[in-house]
Amino acid sequence: MKAENCPDGFRLRHILKASARSITRLAWSANGRILASASYDQTVRLWDTETGEQIRELYGYSGSVFTVAITPDDRYLISASKSAVKVWDMAAQTHWRTLRGHDDYVYAVAVTPDGRFIVSGSYDQTVRLWSLEDGHCLQTFTGHKGRVATVAVTPDGRYAVSGSADGNVRFWNLQADAETAVLAHHKKEVLAVAVSPDGQWLATASQEGVICLWQLPEKQLAQTLSGHRKSVTGLSFAKNGRFLASKSADNTVRLWAYQQNQWKTVAILNERHAAHAFSDLRFHPNAPCLATLGDKDTVIRIWDLTFTTWNSL
């Protein structure tokens, strides 16, 4: 992508590319020095975000890798392929443990803020809670009537949030092992959910191209964002909680800002999307930096952002 095609406030730092197969999901390490990518090429790759070089390729999967996450202490990497969740030791860069129990493809994983538990979502319509320490499945949550494509955990670690092909978003109390709420606003499959770092906002997005912003903890719908013309497959909040990035099959990434008590588009980036439901983007955990997928999701672009660019819009 040429510099003249970048929106104001975006500066391209690196373009990362490893194979011709599409990348599915991304995860930053807590210190922001490493970016992990999961791919349809049956690998997870680790990238140095300062140099732009590949650090390591993790392989040994028997199918496409749909998702990836890194524990808050940067000790373990979590990934999923087919019906298994794999745990890798980041220091030794070796496979540490495999978690089995789902009956079908695992599409999403998330880690609790204390790093002790893993939440996974699957084509088998369930959400599972796992102990990272011993690999045991502690709870299986049922209620969705379609595949679970996306999961997140609230910053206080109390709740898991899941989105499904049934169009519903469900809250699960991880301490009481129970469902606590169902948000039934979307008309098609929910492909992405994200919780702001301050725990004030939940963003949900679906195949109809609509993004919903919910105020937490009340779970009240505050605003519906329109602009994308096709499925929205990725959502991510910036550390400050006032910027939201979204990726869509309409070949755009949109940057939204919370200004004057409403969310509005402040920048549009053209990024060609693959014909897959899983396509991600991720804000850096601490800095104004965004990782996106482009060229039909075969490359990762790392952007340094200048948030002050949009203060007067």
Secondary structure, 3 states (H helix, E strand, C coil): CCHHHCCCCEEEEEEEECCCCCEEEEEECCCCCEEEEEECCCCEEEEECCCCCEEEEECCCCCCEEEEEECCCCCEEEEEECCEEEEEECCCCEEEEEEECCCCCEEEEEECCCCCEEEEEECCCCEEEEECCCCCEEEEECCCCCCEEEEEECCCCCEEEEEECCCCEEEEECCCCEEEEEECCCCCCEEEEEECCCCCEEEEEECCCCEEEEECCCCEEEEEECCCCCCEEEEEECCCCCEEEEEECCCEEEEEEEECCEEEEEEEEECCCCCCCCCCEEECCCCCEEEEEECCCCEEEEEEECHHHHCCC
